[in-house]
């Protein structure tokens, strides 16, 4: 059995792409929309969101109507 070692592709990391997309949506964006737009699994998006929230780059608020978390750039939170 042979193995192929792959190298990372140049460009932004998924976390950087998530942050960039959130920063272009001051009205907020859900993890599902991020997953769809970035073509990444929801589990990877949630991992990135957790790190970005911990680093205080973004903030999340629970939307009571549809019970989804909406993520905002930190500068747009009231």
N, C-alpha and C positions, 0 to 999 in steps of 0.2 A: 504494500500500500504506500503510495507516495503522497506527500503533503506539499501544498503550495502555500508559500508565505506571501501574504498580501501586505501591501503598504497602504498607509492612509492617503486619501486623496487631498490635494492642496485645497485651501479655501477655509471658510468659516467652519467652526465646529457646530454640532447640533445645538449646544447651549447658546452659542453666539447667534445662531440663526433664530432661535426662539426669542431671545432678548430683542433682536432687531425687529422681528415681526410684532412683538408686544409693544415696542416703542412707537410703531407706526399706527397703533390702534388705541388712542387715549380713551376711547369709549369702552374699552375692555374687550377681551377675547377669551373664548373657552379653550380648554385643553383639546377637545375634540376637533375644533376648527384648526388649531395649531397642528395637530396630528395630520389632518387632511391636507393642509397647505404645504407642509414640509415633507410629506410622504414618509413619515416615521411612525413607528408603533407608539401607541398611547402610553405604554410603560416607559419608554425612553423619554417621552415628553414630560411625564409626571416626575421622573428622576431629575430632569433639567429644571423643572419648575421648583422642585424642593430646594435644589442648590441655589437658584436665583433668589428665592424668598429668603433663605438663610443669609445670603450675602446682602440682603436689603436692596436689590436692584428692582424687584417687583413686589406687588402686594396682591393678595387675592381676597375677594369678597364673595360670600355665598348669595346667589340670587334666589330669593325666597320663592318666586313664582315657579321656576322650573328646576329648582334644587341643583343647579350647576354652579361650580366655582367659576368666577370671571376674574381674569388676571389683568392688572393695570401696571403701567410703568409707575414707579414710586412717586414721581413728581406730580402725577395727576390724581392722587388720593386726597380726599377732603380732610 
